[in-house]
Amino acid sequence: MVPRRRSRLLVALAAVLGLTATAAPVALRQAVEAARPADLAMPTARLVVDRNERLLRPFVVENGLWRLPATPADVDPLYLAMLTELEDRRFREHRGVDGRALLRAAWQMATSGRIVSGGSTLTMQVVRLAERRHTRTMPGKLGQIVGALALERVASKDRILEAYLTLAPFGGNVEGVRAASLAWFGHEPRRLSAAEAALLVALPQAPEARRPDRFPEAARAARDRVLDRAEAAGLLTREAAATAKAEPIPTVRRDFPMLAPQTAERVARETPAEARIRLTLDRDLQARLESLAAERARAIGDRVSVAILVADIATGEILADVGTAGLLDARRDGFVDMTRAVRSPGSTLKPFIYGLAFEHGMAHPETLVEDRPTAFGSYDPKNFDKTFHGTVTVRRALELSLNVPAVQTLEAVGPAQLVSRFRRAGVEARLPDLSPAGLAVGLGGVGLTLRDLTALYVALAHGGMPVPLVERWTAPGSAEPRKPVLDARAAAYVTDILAGTPGAAKGDARIALKTGTSYGYRDAWAMGYDGRIVVGVWVGRPDGAPMPGLMGADVAVPILGDVFVRAGGVTPLPAPPHGLLAATSSTLPPPLRRLRTPRTEVSARRAGPSIAFPPDGARVDLGFRAGTPAPLALQVRNGRAPFTWFADGVPIGREPFGRDFTLRPSGVGFLTVSVVDADGRADRITVFVE
């Protein structure tokens, strides 16, 4: 005996057949004309996609549903062929209702006492899904048929198929074939295996009873029946069907993509009206660098986070934006986007200090500077290693990231000018208590973000010209011209120095590299660029707690090196512009041989040269009595190089930079030694050598 529910359905099917075939075509037509077609504009997930339209992150719709928009072009053709073969073979031919299918379903149910095949077309199913209809009753089924006929009058077949691909249920809160493919297989439905396609066809028929994570055997049986039908229809060979049946059923539901989660959420919040947001990120690179950040943070410490930013030098497009080592890791404050957190930049600003000195004609990479204990009023900077290196070139001072020469140079160019150059790149330095820029800016006494530093280094890598950073994909337009951060010559000098920094070699190629460590070991930085991209790396604790031993060269540089590898390798740096001065310290023009600052000029005017050794009137035993006399060591303080030395009024030598000199007296007796500096000031001593 046929169960009561099935009996009612049989009556409904018979009544529909009667209506469509005999007595009431006019009434049916009037009902269809009066019916309001189903609204197919159902809300779908807002999507954030990468530069190549690949999914970075979807957002749920009402009631927490994962319903992603899908079109036939988004789905593997094999799935579409299986779907229409099993659900609606004459989908392209009928007008919403397939009378032959209804008749077949009614006859099979009448003769077997059970439902053998469904009579619903894809259009009828779309009506049921869109209107949330209950169609297990005669009125419900009649309403579904009328709704299908009405819908076909206003919607194309492709639009109806698109609605099915978007609304079909796949268990739990997953709707639509695209969401289902991501949930059960972890990839888009554009490429599906035969087994995957068959499972996606089978699930909507009983989405809860066939959920693979709860009822894998039911899911397998349903999938295999679809494969049998596909084989019978000639969609699969016997071998392909057998291979597909051997493929395991997924038993775990996968997480939906959540790449660049903080950036995606922020941009989605800033653009509430946009359903599809396209970023400049590269999904593959983003995924690789998120994994890198998580791996390195775990290796460094429990509460450490890592942030990475990669930008294209030519366009300013951000290719990767990693704000955290783990979004859901509370120990690392993973919710904090460290690419936008204001931190101390450490020594990463020193290249711009020297760049300004190069631009203003104050210095050259081979200009000599003094790395000696120096107080700037109450400010008494010291080097990171607590040692001093004496007279060094600017090149060496920047390679070693020495502090006193950088502060001396900043004093010469002016901290206010440095900060104003930052603004040309769209970077606003955060100064403590809104105070004017001071000399401490050069050593990290200012607040900047990783995004700020990346913008500055993009300008440096672009020949000094700023390129605005962009994260949303927009049509190319004419950017408003900006003034240079540095001129091309100065930028080239800086790049040449940074490319010689220890650690800058990456195989056969070199990158321009600068590290930084903020006061108290709170922030470790590495900024680097080649001929294509700028990479910025920050390592530290988001809460700002110090981490003794955390240094940019030790923890941030290795990460930066891996970023270049995962970004495709190092592109050679561009050739320098014409007009650069190639010289050594001794062959530079006199004004460039030694850095002149207001402090050194005042000091030079205040004190002429003074012979520090030997003191005037001293007796110096050089070993004449032993027959092997040693040379007499001389040393001068104050004054300004070059220094010319005299012995008993006769010139004996000229020292262009150094303050030490030696001479060999001709014999025992009194000796008068004189020295004259660059400004013509002199000093003289008389000693007795023996």
C-alpha positions as CSV (number, residue, x, y, z in Angstrom):
1,M,0.0,0.0,0.0
2,V,1.3,3.4,-0.9
3,P,2.1,5.6,2.2
4,R,-0.2,8.6,2.7
5,R,2.4,11.2,1.9
6,R,3.4,9.5,-1.3
7,S,-0.3,9.1,-2.2
8,R,-0.8,12.8,-1.9
9,L,2.2,13.5,-4.1
10,L,0.9,11.1,-6.7
11,V,-2.5,12.9,-6.6
12,A,-0.7,16.2,-7.1
13,L,1.3,14.9,-10.0
14,A,-1.8,13.4,-11.7
15,A,-3.7,16.7,-11.2
16,V,-0.8,18.6,-12.8
17,L,-0.7,16.3,-15.7
18,G,-4.5,16.8,-16.2
19,L,-4.1,20.5,-16.0
20,T,-1.3,20.7,-18.5
21,A,-2.8,18.2,-20.9
22,T,-6.6,18.6,-20.9
23,A,-9.2,20.8,-19.3
24,A,-7.6,23.8,-17.8
25,P,-4.9,25.4,-20.0
26,V,-6.6,28.8,-19.7
27,A,-6.8,28.6,-16.0
28,L,-3.2,27.5,-15.8
29,R,-2.1,30.4,-18.0
30,Q,-4.0,32.9,-15.9
31,A,-2.4,31.5,-12.8
32,V,1.1,31.8,-14.3
33,E,0.5,35.3,-15.5
34,A,-0.8,36.3,-12.0
35,A,2.1,34.7,-10.2
36,R,5.0,36.8,-9.1
37,P,8.3,35.2,-10.4
38,A,10.7,34.0,-7.7
39,D,13.3,36.6,-6.8
40,L,16.6,35.2,-7.7
41,A,18.6,38.1,-6.3
42,M,19.4,36.3,-3.1
43,P,22.1,37.7,-0.9
44,T,25.5,36.1,-1.4
45,A,28.8,36.3,0.4
46,R,30.9,39.4,-0.1
47,L,34.1,38.3,-1.7
48,V,37.6,39.7,-1.4
49,V,39.7,38.4,-4.3
50,D,43.3,38.9,-5.4
51,R,44.8,40.6,-8.4
52,N,43.9,37.6,-10.6
53,E,40.4,37.3,-9.3
54,R,41.2,34.3,-7.0
55,L,39.4,34.1,-3.7
56,L,41.2,35.5,-0.6
57,R,38.3,35.6,1.8
58,P,34.5,35.3,1.7
59,F,32.1,36.6,4.3
60,V,29.0,34.8,5.6
61,V,25.5,36.1,4.7
62,E,22.4,36.1,6.9
63,N,22.1,33.4,9.6
64,G,25.7,32.5,9.1
65,L,25.2,30.9,5.7
66,W,28.2,30.2,3.4
67,R,26.5,31.1,0.1
68,L,29.0,32.0,-2.6
69,P,27.9,33.3,-6.0
70,A,28.6,30.8,-8.8
71,T,28.0,30.9,-12.6
72,P,28.2,28.0,-15.0
73,A,31.6,29.3,-16.1
74,D,32.9,28.8,-12.5
75,V,32.1,25.1,-12.5
76,D,33.7,22.1,-14.2
77,P,31.7,21.0,-17.3
78,L,31.6,17.4,-16.1
79,Y,29.6,18.5,-13.1
80,L,27.1,20.4,-15.2
81,A,26.7,17.4,-17.5
82,M,26.1,15.1,-14.6
83,L,23.7,17.5,-13.0
84,T,21.5,17.9,-16.0
85,E,21.6,14.2,-16.8
86,L,20.4,13.2,-13.4
87,E,18.2,16.2,-12.4
88,D,16.8,17.6,-15.6
89,R,17.8,16.0,-18.9
90,R,15.6,18.3,-21.0
91,F,16.5,21.5,-19.0
92,R,17.3,23.4,-22.2
93,E,14.0,22.3,-23.9
94,H,11.1,22.7,-21.5
95,R,9.5,25.9,-20.2
96,G,9.9,25.2,-16.5
97,V,8.0,22.0,-16.2
98,D,8.9,18.7,-17.9
99,G,5.5,16.9,-18.4
100,R,7.3,13.7,-19.5
101,A,9.4,13.6,-16.4
102,L,6.3,14.2,-14.2
103,L,4.4,11.4,-16.0
104,R,7.3,9.0,-15.6
105,A,7.7,9.8,-11.9
106,A,3.9,9.3,-11.3
107,W,3.9,6.0,-13.2
108,Q,7.0,4.7,-11.3
109,M,5.6,5.6,-8.0
110,A,2.2,4.1,-8.8
111,T,3.7,0.9,-9.9
112,S,6.4,0.5,-7.3
113,G,4.8,2.2,-4.3
114,R,7.9,4.4,-3.8
115,I,9.6,7.4,-5.4
116,V,11.9,6.0,-8.1
117,S,12.8,9.3,-9.8
118,G,11.9,12.9,-9.2
119,G,9.8,14.9,-11.5
120,S,11.1,18.3,-10.5
121,T,13.0,20.3,-13.0
122,L,16.0,22.5,-12.1
123,T,13.6,25.5,-12.5
124,M,11.1,24.0,-10.1
125,Q,13.9,23.3,-7.6
126,V,15.2,26.9,-7.9
127,V,11.6,28.1,-7.1
128,R,11.5,25.9,-4.1
129,L,14.9,27.1,-2.9
130,A,14.4,30.7,-3.6
131,E,10.9,30.9,-2.0
132,R,11.7,28.3,0.7
133,R,8.6,26.3,-0.4
134,H,7.3,23.1,1.2
135,T,6.5,21.0,-1.8
136,R,5.5,17.7,-0.3
137,T,1.8,18.6,-0.5
138,M,-0.4,19.0,-3.5
139,P,-0.8,22.8,-3.1
140,G,2.9,23.1,-2.5
141,K,3.7,21.1,-5.7
142,L,1.1,23.0,-7.7
143,G,2.6,26.3,-6.5
144,Q,6.1,25.1,-7.4
145,I,4.9,24.3,-10.9
146,V,3.2,27.6,-11.4
147,G,6.2,29.4,-10.0
148,A,8.5,27.5,-12.4
149,L,6.4,28.4,-15.4
150,A,6.3,32.0,-14.3
151,L,10.0,32.2,-13.7
152,E,10.9,30.8,-17.1
153,R,8.9,33.7,-18.7
154,V,11.3,36.3,-17.2
155,A,14.6,34.5,-16.6
156,S,17.0,32.9,-19.0
157,K,18.1,29.3,-18.7
158,D,21.6,30.4,-17.7
159,R,20.3,32.7,-15.0
160,I,18.2,29.8,-13.6
161,L,21.1,27.5,-13.7
162,E,23.2,30.1,-11.9
163,A,20.6,30.4,-9.2
164,Y,20.6,26.6,-8.7
165,L,24.4,26.6,-8.5
166,T,24.2,29.4,-5.8
167,L,21.2,28.1,-3.8
168,A,21.5,24.3,-3.7
169,P,21.9,23.0,-0.2
170,F,25.0,20.9,0.7
171,G,24.6,20.3,4.4
172,G,24.8,22.5,7.4
173,N,25.2,26.1,6.6
174,V,26.8,25.5,3.1
175,E,24.8,26.6,0.1
176,G,25.8,26.6,-3.5
177,V,28.3,24.4,-5.4
178,R,31.2,26.8,-4.9
179,A,30.9,26.9,-1.2
180,A,30.4,23.1,-1.2
181,S,33.6,22.5,-3.2
182,L,35.6,24.7,-0.9
183,A,34.1,23.1,2.2
184,W,34.5,19.5,1.2
185,F,37.5,19.5,-1.2
186,G,39.4,22.7,-0.3
187,H,39.4,24.1,-3.9
188,E,37.3,25.9,-6.4
189,P,34.8,23.9,-8.5
190,R,36.4,25.0,-11.8
191,R,38.3,21.7,-11.8
192,L,36.6,18.7,-10.3
193,S,37.4,15.0,-10.5
194,A,34.6,12.7,-11.5
195,A,34.2,11.5,-7.9
196,E,34.0,15.1,-6.7
197,A,31.5,16.1,-9.4
198,A,29.3,13.1,-8.6
199,L,29.3,13.8,-4.9
200,L,28.3,17.5,-5.5
201,V,25.4,16.2,-7.7
202,A,24.2,13.8,-5.0
203,L,24.4,15.9,-1.9
204,P,21.5,18.4,-2.6
205,Q,19.0,15.5,-2.9
206,A,19.4,14.8,0.8
207,P,21.9,17.3,2.2
208,E,21.7,16.4,5.9
209,A,21.3,12.6,5.5
210,R,24.4,12.5,3.2
211,R,26.7,14.9,4.9
212,P,30.2,13.4,4.3
213,D,31.5,14.4,7.7
214,R,28.6,12.7,9.5
215,F,27.3,10.0,7.2
216,P,30.2,9.1,4.9
217,E,28.8,5.7,3.8
218,A,25.5,7.3,2.8
219,A,27.4,9.9,0.9
220,R,29.5,7.2,-0.8
221,A,26.5,5.2,-1.8
222,A,24.7,8.3,-3.3
223,R,27.9,9.3,-5.1
224,D,28.3,5.9,-6.6
225,R,24.7,5.8,-7.9
226,V,25.4,9.1,-9.7
227,L,28.6,7.6,-11.2
228,D,26.6,4.6,-12.4
229,R,24.1,6.9,-14.1
230,A,26.9,9.0,-15.6
231,E,28.5,5.8,-17.0
232,A,25.1,4.6,-18.4
233,A,24.6,8.0,-20.1
234,G,28.1,7.8,-21.7
235,L,29.5,10.7,-19.6
236,L,32.2,8.3,-18.1
237,T,33.9,5.2,-19.3
238,R,33.6,2.1,-17.2
239,E,37.3,2.5,-16.1
240,A,36.8,6.2,-15.2
241,A,33.7,5.3,-13.1
242,A,35.5,2.5,-11.3
243,T,38.5,4.8,-10.6
244,A,36.1,7.5,-9.3
245,K,34.4,5.0,-7.0
246,A,37.7,4.1,-5.4
247,E,38.4,7.7,-4.5
248,P,37.8,8.3,-0.7
249,I,34.9,10.4,0.6
250,P,36.0,13.6,2.4
251,T,35.1,13.1,6.0
252,V,36.2,16.5,7.4
253,R,34.8,19.9,6.4
254,R,37.5,22.3,5.5
255,D,37.8,25.9,6.6
256,F,37.0,28.6,4.0
257,P,39.9,30.7,2.7
258,M,41.0,33.4,5.1
259,L,44.1,35.0,3.5
260,A,45.1,38.5,4.4
261,P,42.3,38.4,7.0
262,Q,42.9,41.8,8.6
263,T,43.3,43.6,5.3
264,A,40.3,41.9,3.8
265,E,38.1,42.8,6.8
266,R,39.3,46.4,6.9
267,V,38.8,47.0,3.2
268,A,35.4,45.3,3.3
269,R,34.4,47.6,6.2
270,E,35.6,50.6,4.3
271,T,33.6,49.7,1.2
272,P,30.2,48.4,2.5
273,A,28.4,48.7,-0.9
274,E,30.8,46.5,-2.8
275,A,29.9,42.8,-3.2
276,R,33.3,41.9,-4.8
277,I,36.5,43.6,-3.7
278,R,39.6,43.1,-5.8
279,L,42.9,43.7,-4.1
280,T,46.4,44.0,-5.6
281,L,47.6,41.0,-3.5
282,D,48.9,37.8,-5.1
283,R,47.1,34.9,-3.4
284,D,49.9,32.4,-3.8
285,L,52.6,34.7,-2.5
286,Q,50.3,35.8,0.4
287,A,49.7,32.2,1.4
288,R,53.4,31.3,1.3
289,L,54.4,34.4,3.4
290,E,51.6,33.8,5.9
291,S,53.1,30.3,6.4
292,L,56.6,31.8,6.7
293,A,55.5,34.3,9.3
294,A,53.9,31.6,11.4
295,E,56.9,29.2,11.1
296,R,59.4,31.9,12.1
297,A,57.4,33.3,14.9
298,R,57.0,29.9,16.5
299,A,60.8,29.4,16.2
300,I,61.6,32.8,17.8
301,G,59.3,32.8,20.8
302,D,55.8,32.2,22.3
303,R,54.6,35.8,22.2
304,V,56.4,36.9,19.1
305,S,54.6,38.1,16.0
306,V,55.9,38.7,12.5
307,A,54.7,41.2,9.9
308,I,55.7,41.3,6.2
309,L,54.9,43.7,3.5
310,V,55.9,43.3,-0.2
311,A,55.3,46.1,-2.7
312,D,56.0,46.5,-6.4
313,I,58.5,49.3,-7.0
314,A,57.1,50.5,-10.4
315,T,53.4,50.6,-9.4
316,G,53.3,50.7,-5.6
317,E,50.9,47.8,-5.6
318,I,51.1,45.7,-2.5
319,L,51.7,42.1,-3.5
320,A,51.6,40.6,0.0
321,D,50.3,42.0,3.3
322,V,51.0,39.8,6.4
323,G,49.9,41.6,9.5
324,T,50.3,38.8,12.0
325,A,51.9,35.4,12.7
326,G,48.5,33.9,13.5
327,L,45.1,35.6,13.5
328,L,43.6,33.4,16.2
329,D,46.7,33.1,18.3
330,A,45.9,35.0,21.5
331,R,49.4,34.6,22.9
332,R,50.7,36.6,20.0
333,D,47.9,39.2,20.0
334,G,47.1,37.9,16.5
335,F,44.2,40.3,16.0
336,V,46.7,43.2,15.9
337,D,47.7,44.2,12.3
338,M,51.4,44.9,12.8
339,T,51.8,46.4,9.3
340,R,49.8,49.4,10.6
341,A,51.1,49.5,14.2
342,V,53.1,52.6,15.1
343,R,56.6,51.5,16.3
344,S,60.1,52.9,16.6
345,P,61.9,52.3,13.3
346,G,65.4,51.9,14.9
347,S,68.2,52.6,12.4
348,T,66.1,52.1,9.2
349,L,66.0,55.9,8.6
350,K,69.8,56.4,8.4
351,P,69.9,55.9,4.6
352,F,67.6,58.9,4.1
353,I,69.8,61.0,6.4
354,Y,72.9,60.3,4.3
355,G,70.8,60.6,1.1
356,L,70.0,64.2,2.0
357,A,73.7,64.9,2.7
358,F,74.5,63.5,-0.7
359,E,71.8,65.6,-2.4
360,H,73.0,68.8,-0.7
361,G,76.6,68.3,-1.8
362,M,77.7,67.9,1.8
363,A,79.0,64.3,1.5
364,H,79.9,61.5,-0.8
365,P,80.0,57.8,0.1
366,E,83.8,58.1,0.6
367,T,83.6,61.2,2.7
368,L,85.3,60.9,6.1
369,V,83.3,61.2,9.2
370,E,84.2,60.9,12.9
371,D,82.8,58.1,15.1
372,R,84.0,59.3,18.4
373,P,82.3,60.1,21.7
374,T,80.3,63.2,21.1
375,A,77.6,65.0,23.0
376,F,74.9,67.0,21.2
377,G,73.8,69.1,24.1
378,S,72.1,66.7,26.5
379,Y,71.9,64.1,23.8
380,D,74.8,61.6,24.0
381,P,74.3,58.9,21.4
382,K,76.4,55.7,21.5
383,N,76.8,52.9,19.1
384,F,74.9,49.7,19.5
385,D,78.0,47.7,20.5
386,K,79.2,50.5,22.9
387,T,82.5,51.0,20.9
388,F,83.7,53.7,18.5
389,H,85.6,53.3,15.2
390,G,87.4,56.6,14.9
391,T,87.6,58.1,11.4
392,V,85.5,56.1,8.8
393,T,83.9,56.8,5.5
394,V,80.2,57.5,5.2
395,R,79.9,54.2,3.3
396,R,81.4,52.3,6.2
397,A,79.4,54.3,8.8
398,L,76.1,53.3,7.0
399,E,77.2,49.7,6.5
400,L,78.0,49.4,10.2
401,S,75.0,51.5,11.1
402,L,77.1,53.7,13.4
403,N,75.1,56.2,15.5
404,V,77.3,59.2,16.1
405,P,78.1,59.8,12.4
406,A,74.4,59.5,11.6
407,V,73.5,62.1,14.2
408,Q,76.3,64.4,13.1
409,T,75.0,64.2,9.5
410,L,71.4,64.7,10.6
411,E,72.5,67.8,12.5
412,A,74.0,69.1,9.3
413,V,71.0,68.4,7.1
414,G,68.4,69.2,9.7
415,P,65.8,66.8,11.3
416,A,62.9,69.0,10.2
417,Q,64.0,68.6,6.6
418,L,64.2,64.9,7.0
419,V,60.6,64.7,8.3
420,S,59.4,67.0,5.6
421,R,60.9,64.7,2.9
422,F,58.9,61.8,4.5
423,R,55.7,63.7,3.7
424,R,56.5,63.7,0.0
425,A,56.1,59.9,0.2
426,G,52.8,60.3,2.1
427,V,54.4,59.4,5.4
428,E,53.6,61.4,8.5
429,A,56.1,60.8,11.3
430,R,54.6,60.6,14.8
431,L,56.7,62.7,17.1
432,P,56.4,62.4,20.9
433,D,54.1,64.9,22.5
434,L,53.8,66.7,19.1
435,S,57.3,68.1,19.7
436,P,59.4,69.4,16.8
437,A,61.7,66.9,15.2
438,G,65.0,66.5,17.0
439,L,68.2,64.6,16.4
440,A,66.8,61.5,18.1
441,V,64.7,61.0,15.0
442,G,67.7,59.6,13.2
443,L,68.1,56.7,15.7
444,G,64.4,55.8,15.8
445,G,63.0,58.4,18.1
446,V,59.9,58.7,16.0
447,G,56.8,56.6,15.4
448,L,56.3,54.9,12.0
449,T,54.5,51.8,10.7
450,L,55.8,49.1,8.5
451,R,53.6,50.5,5.8
452,D,55.3,53.9,6.2
453,L,58.8,52.4,5.9
454,T,57.8,50.4,2.9
455,A,56.5,53.6,1.2
456,L,59.8,55.3,2.0
457,Y,61.9,52.4,0.6
458,V,59.8,52.2,-2.5
459,A,60.7,55.8,-3.2
460,L,64.3,55.1,-2.5
461,A,64.3,52.1,-4.8
462,H,62.4,54.1,-7.5
463,G,65.3,56.6,-7.9
464,G,64.0,58.8,-5.1
465,M,60.6,59.4,-6.6
466,P,57.6,58.4,-4.4
467,V,55.1,55.9,-5.6
468,P,51.9,55.8,-3.6
469,L,51.2,52.4,-2.1
470,V,47.9,50.9,-3.3
471,E,46.1,47.8,-2.1
472,R,42.8,47.9,-4.1
473,W,42.8,47.0,-7.8
474,T,41.8,50.1,-9.8
475,A,42.0,51.1,-13.4
476,P,45.3,52.9,-14.1
477,G,45.1,56.6,-14.1
478,S,47.3,59.7,-14.0
479,A,48.7,60.0,-10.5
480,E,49.2,63.5,-9.1
481,P,52.9,64.3,-9.5
482,R,54.9,64.5,-6.3
483,K,58.2,66.0,-5.4
484,P,61.1,63.5,-4.9
485,V,62.1,62.2,-1.5
486,L,65.7,62.2,-2.8
487,D,67.2,63.1,-6.1
488,A,68.2,60.2,-8.4
489,R,72.0,60.7,-7.7
490,A,71.6,60.6,-4.0
491,A,69.3,57.6,-4.1
492,A,71.8,55.8,-6.3
493,Y,74.6,56.4,-3.8
494,V,72.5,55.1,-1.0
495,T,71.5,52.0,-3.0
496,D,75.1,51.3,-3.8
497,I,76.0,51.4,-0.1
498,L,73.1,49.3,1.0
499,A,73.9,46.7,-1.6
500,G,77.3,46.2,0.0
501,T,75.8,45.7,3.5
502,P,76.7,42.4,5.1
503,G,73.9,39.9,4.4
504,A,72.9,41.7,1.2
505,A,74.2,38.9,-1.1
506,K,71.5,36.5,-2.2
507,G,73.2,33.9,-4.3
508,D,74.7,35.6,-7.4
509,A,72.5,38.7,-7.0
510,R,72.4,41.4,-4.4
511,I,69.7,43.4,-2.7
512,A,69.9,46.7,-1.0
513,L,69.5,46.0,2.7
514,K,69.1,47.9,5.9
515,T,68.3,46.6,9.4
516,G,67.1,48.3,12.5
517,T,66.6,47.5,16.2
518,S,64.6,49.8,18.4
519,Y,65.5,50.9,21.9
520,G,65.2,48.1,24.4
521,Y,65.0,45.3,21.8
522,R,61.3,45.9,21.2
523,D,61.4,45.9,17.4
524,A,63.6,44.1,14.9
525,W,63.4,45.4,11.3
526,A,64.8,44.5,7.9
527,M,64.1,46.6,4.8
528,G,65.3,45.4,1.4
529,Y,64.8,45.9,-2.3
530,D,66.0,44.5,-5.6
531,G,65.1,45.7,-9.1
532,R,61.4,44.6,-8.7
533,I,60.1,44.7,-5.2
534,V,60.5,46.2,-1.8
535,V,60.2,43.8,1.2
536,G,59.7,45.0,4.8
537,V,59.9,42.7,7.8
538,W,59.0,43.5,11.4
539,V,59.6,41.1,14.3
540,G,58.6,41.7,17.9
541,R,55.9,41.5,20.5
542,P,52.7,43.4,19.6
543,D,52.4,44.6,23.3
544,G,55.7,46.4,22.9
545,A,57.5,44.4,25.6
546,P,61.3,44.2,25.3
547,M,62.9,41.0,24.1
548,P,66.7,41.1,25.0
549,G,68.7,39.9,22.1
550,L,66.1,40.6,19.5
551,M,68.0,42.2,16.6
552,G,67.1,43.0,13.0
553,A,70.3,41.4,11.6
554,D,69.6,38.1,13.5
555,V,65.9,37.6,13.2
556,A,64.5,39.9,10.5
557,V,67.1,39.5,7.8
558,P,66.7,35.7,7.5
559,I,63.0,36.1,7.1
560,L,63.6,38.8,4.4
561,G,65.9,36.5,2.5
562,D,63.2,33.8,2.5
563,V,60.7,36.3,1.3
564,F,62.7,37.0,-1.8
565,V,63.1,33.3,-2.5
566,R,59.3,32.7,-2.1
567,A,58.6,35.8,-4.3
568,G,60.5,34.2,-7.2
569,G,64.1,35.2,-6.5
570,V,66.2,38.4,-6.7
571,T,65.9,40.7,-9.7
572,P,69.2,42.6,-10.4
573,L,69.3,46.2,-9.2
574,P,69.0,48.8,-12.0
575,A,72.1,50.4,-13.4
576,P,73.0,53.7,-11.6
577,P,72.3,57.0,-13.4
578,H,75.1,58.9,-15.2
579,G,77.0,61.5,-13.4
580,L,78.0,59.7,-10.2
581,L,81.4,60.6,-8.9
582,A,83.7,57.6,-8.6
583,A,86.5,58.5,-6.2
584,T,88.4,57.5,-3.1
585,S,88.6,59.5,0.0
586,S,92.0,60.9,-1.0
587,T,90.9,61.9,-4.6
588,L,87.6,63.6,-3.7
589,P,87.4,67.4,-4.1
590,P,88.6,69.0,-0.9
591,P,85.2,70.1,0.3
592,L,83.9,66.5,0.1
593,R,86.9,64.8,1.8
594,R,85.6,65.3,5.3
595,L,82.0,65.9,6.5
596,R,81.6,69.5,7.4
597,T,78.9,70.2,10.0
598,P,78.1,73.3,12.0
599,R,79.8,71.6,15.0
600,T,83.0,70.8,13.2
601,E,83.2,74.3,11.6
602,V,82.8,76.0,15.0
603,S,85.3,73.6,16.5
604,A,87.8,74.3,13.7
605,R,87.4,78.0,14.1
606,R,87.7,77.8,17.9
607,A,90.9,75.7,18.1
608,G,93.9,75.5,15.8
609,P,96.2,72.5,15.5
610,S,98.1,71.4,18.6
611,I,100.8,68.8,18.7
612,A,99.6,66.3,21.2
613,F,102.7,64.1,21.2
614,P,105.4,64.4,22.0
615,P,104.9,67.2,24.5
616,D,107.0,70.4,24.1
617,G,110.4,70.1,25.8
618,A,110.4,66.3,26.2
619,R,113.4,64.1,25.9
620,V,112.6,61.2,23.7
621,D,114.8,58.1,23.7
622,L,114.7,56.7,20.1
623,G,117.6,54.2,20.6
624,F,120.5,56.1,18.9
625,R,123.0,54.8,21.5
626,A,122.0,51.2,20.7
627,G,122.6,51.9,17.1
628,T,119.0,51.0,16.0
629,P,117.0,54.3,16.2
630,A,113.3,54.1,16.0
631,P,111.1,56.7,14.1
632,L,109.6,59.6,16.1
633,A,105.8,59.3,16.3
634,L,103.9,62.5,16.1
635,Q,100.2,63.3,16.7
636,V,98.1,66.4,16.3
637,R,94.8,67.3,17.8
638,N,92.3,70.0,16.7
639,G,92.8,71.9,13.5
640,R,91.5,70.8,10.1
641,A,93.1,68.4,7.7
642,P,95.2,68.2,5.6
643,F,98.2,68.7,7.9
644,T,101.7,69.7,6.6
645,W,104.7,68.7,8.9
646,F,108.1,70.4,9.2
647,A,111.3,69.4,10.9
648,D,113.7,72.3,11.7
649,G,111.8,74.4,9.1
650,V,112.1,71.9,6.3
651,P,108.8,70.3,4.9
652,I,108.9,66.6,5.6
653,G,105.4,65.4,4.6
654,R,101.7,66.0,4.2
655,E,98.9,64.0,5.8
656,P,95.6,64.5,3.9
657,F,93.3,63.0,6.5
658,G,95.0,61.4,9.5
659,R,96.3,63.0,12.6
660,D,99.3,60.8,13.0
661,F,102.8,61.1,11.4
662,T,106.3,59.7,11.8
663,L,109.7,61.0,11.0
664,R,113.3,59.7,11.3
665,P,115.6,62.3,12.9
666,S,119.1,62.4,11.4
667,G,120.9,62.1,14.8
668,V,121.0,63.0,18.5
669,G,120.1,66.5,19.6
670,F,117.4,69.2,19.7
671,L,114.7,68.9,17.0
672,T,112.0,71.5,16.2
673,V,108.8,70.1,14.8
674,S,106.0,72.2,13.3
675,V,102.6,71.5,11.8
676,V,100.3,73.7,9.6
677,D,96.6,72.8,9.1
678,A,94.3,73.5,6.1
679,D,93.5,77.0,7.4
680,G,97.1,78.0,7.8
681,R,97.1,77.7,11.6
682,A,100.3,76.2,13.1
683,D,101.8,74.8,16.2
684,R,105.4,74.1,17.1
685,I,107.4,72.0,19.7
686,T,111.0,71.4,20.5
687,V,112.2,68.1,21.8
688,F,115.6,66.4,22.5
689,V,116.0,63.1,20.8
690,E,118.7,60.6,21.9
